[in-house]
């Protein structure tokens, strides 16, 4: 919908660029400069607002539908070959679109279109995955499961690369993502933590298109504060015919002896870990590599070194246009959720303590 303010703004820009008044532009004169101004007005309004050609004609002095169609067609011809016209149109169009009055509206419309596109793609991906899973279940019942433990605050592409490597390089039938904040509370005191409900929402979007990835089934509403050992005991008791191994980052493994009942974890579950990127993790990676010798612990090899981390994602989200900077860092399916929900602002995160 075109407002009076937006209409007046465009006429004002046209007047400054061409020296022609609004009254002259909407007059009956057919002089080329005036015809070009009317044409530019019609094209810009038609391109950016949900408004009929008849309404545009009414604004431009009561011109009919056919006249506006002819004017827009003439624009296409001129924009192919007339350098003077092209420069005039581009100047007016760019100044109109970058004005605060219009740019906010256009940005909102773009976000709406992105969200609609995301919903449609998600539904298609959901249908494809369901078909894949039906075929997968017919061929083989999963039994060797990798439990990827973490807070996933938030999930990002490096997590998915690890999980994918585990499936295709280490013979796991599936990788189940197991939320646990016990380790996070030990090493991230005072840092923000998105609610578990919202982190699960992001993870479900992230793994939607992969039939080998699942959310570990726990009663997260009641078990949110469970220790890792308690969660593992519940899962292994529920799925007695499954073989479970753990997947975690080197930093998580480094602090494993600080977890409650860590002996139960080490004694009952093989552990697969991966090096963490970044110079601050070099020493931790080395210590874990040495201490893993002669234990039921194996390093996941073949991963590209990356400095992607959840803390880095959170920092970027606090920057201006942060979501745009996260393309190829966070799964595409999560970007629209992060933008529309405005996650990781102060209202919907909580600080971690060691309580």
Buried (B, 14 or more C-beta within 10 A) or exposed (E): EBEEEBBEBBBBBBBEBBEBBBEBBBBEBEEEEBBBBBBBBBBBBBEBBEBEBEBBBBBBBEBEEEBBEEBBEBBEEBBEEBEEBEEBBEBBBEBBBEBEEBEEBBEEEEBEEBBEEBEEBBEEBEEEBEEBEEEBEEEEEBEBBBBBBBBBBBBBBBBBBBBBBBBEEBEBBBBBBBBBBBBBBBEBEEBBBBEBEBBBBBBBBBBBBBBBBBBBEBEBEEBBEBBBBBBBBBBBEEBEEBBBBBBBBBBBBBBBEEBEBBEBBBEBBBBBBBBBBBEEBEEBBEEBBEBBEEEEBEBBEEBEEBEBBBEBBBEBBEEEEBBEBBEEBBBBBBBBBBBBBEBBEEEEBEEBEEE
